Amino acid sequence: VLVDINIWPQKGFEIAKMILDANPTVKIIGMSVNDQHNYATQMLKLGAKGYLTKTSTLEEINLGIIEVFNGNLYICKEIQRNMPGDK
């Protein structure tokens, strides 16, 4: 499930938590225009398996979906560049 972080009236974080509380096997990928690593970190702590930005290329979005579908974690390159200790 692709979950937009900034949807209204509920935030994507709340929606992800509700989905995963009901069915922990659902694979969720957070998605936002925000490229700050803390959004990705928060989604992963909730149980999401990936994070993409809306500026990710179509190829990377495809790759992220495939990786998560196959049971892997995926964080887009844009977020990876912003993560502490990865510079």
C-alpha positions as CSV (number, residue, x, y, z in Angstrom):
1,V,0.0,0.0,0.0
2,L,1.3,3.4,-0.9
3,V,0.5,5.9,1.8
4,D,0.7,9.6,1.3
5,I,2.1,11.2,4.5
6,N,0.3,14.5,4.1
7,I,-3.2,13.5,3.2
8,W,-6.2,15.0,4.9
9,P,-8.1,14.6,7.2
10,Q,-5.8,12.0,8.7
11,K,-2.0,11.9,8.4
12,G,-0.4,9.0,6.6
13,F,1.3,8.0,9.8
14,E,-2.0,7.4,11.5
15,I,-3.4,5.5,8.5
16,A,-0.3,3.3,8.3
17,K,-0.6,2.5,12.0
18,M,-4.3,1.7,11.7
19,I,-3.6,-0.6,8.7
20,L,-0.7,-2.4,10.4
21,D,-2.5,-2.8,13.7
22,A,-5.3,-4.5,11.8
23,N,-3.0,-6.6,9.6
24,P,0.7,-6.5,10.3
25,T,1.5,-8.5,7.2
26,V,0.5,-5.6,4.9
27,K,3.5,-4.0,3.2
28,I,3.3,-0.2,3.4
29,I,5.5,2.3,1.6
30,G,5.3,5.9,2.8
31,M,5.4,8.6,0.2
32,S,5.8,12.4,0.5
33,V,7.1,15.4,-1.2
34,N,9.1,15.9,2.0
35,D,12.7,14.6,1.7
36,Q,13.6,14.7,5.4
37,H,14.9,11.4,6.8
38,N,12.8,11.8,9.9
39,Y,9.6,11.1,8.0
40,A,11.1,7.9,6.6
41,T,12.4,6.9,10.1
42,Q,9.0,7.5,11.6
43,M,7.2,5.4,8.9
44,L,9.7,2.5,9.4
45,K,9.2,2.6,13.2
46,L,5.5,2.2,12.6
47,G,6.2,-0.9,10.5
48,A,6.3,0.4,7.0
49,K,8.7,-1.3,4.6
50,G,9.7,1.6,2.4
51,Y,9.7,5.3,1.8
52,L,9.7,7.2,-1.5
53,T,9.5,10.9,-2.3
54,K,7.1,12.2,-4.9
55,T,10.2,13.5,-6.8
56,S,11.6,9.9,-7.1
57,T,11.9,8.8,-10.7
58,L,9.3,6.4,-12.0
59,E,12.1,3.8,-12.3
60,E,12.9,4.2,-8.6
61,I,9.3,4.1,-7.6
62,N,9.0,0.9,-9.5
63,L,12.1,-0.5,-7.9
64,G,10.9,0.4,-4.4
65,I,7.6,-1.3,-4.9
66,I,9.3,-4.4,-6.3
67,E,11.8,-4.5,-3.4
68,V,9.1,-4.2,-0.8
69,F,6.9,-6.7,-2.5
70,N,9.8,-9.1,-2.4
71,G,10.2,-8.6,1.4
72,N,13.0,-6.1,1.4
73,L,13.2,-2.6,2.9
74,Y,13.6,0.3,0.5
75,I,14.4,3.9,1.1
76,C,14.8,6.1,-1.9
77,K,18.2,7.6,-2.8
78,E,17.1,11.1,-2.0
79,I,16.3,10.2,1.6
80,Q,19.4,8.1,1.9
81,R,21.5,11.1,1.0
82,N,19.8,13.1,3.9
83,M,20.3,10.4,6.5
84,P,22.8,11.1,9.3
85,G,26.1,9.4,9.0
86,D,25.6,8.7,5.3
87,K,27.6,11.7,3.9
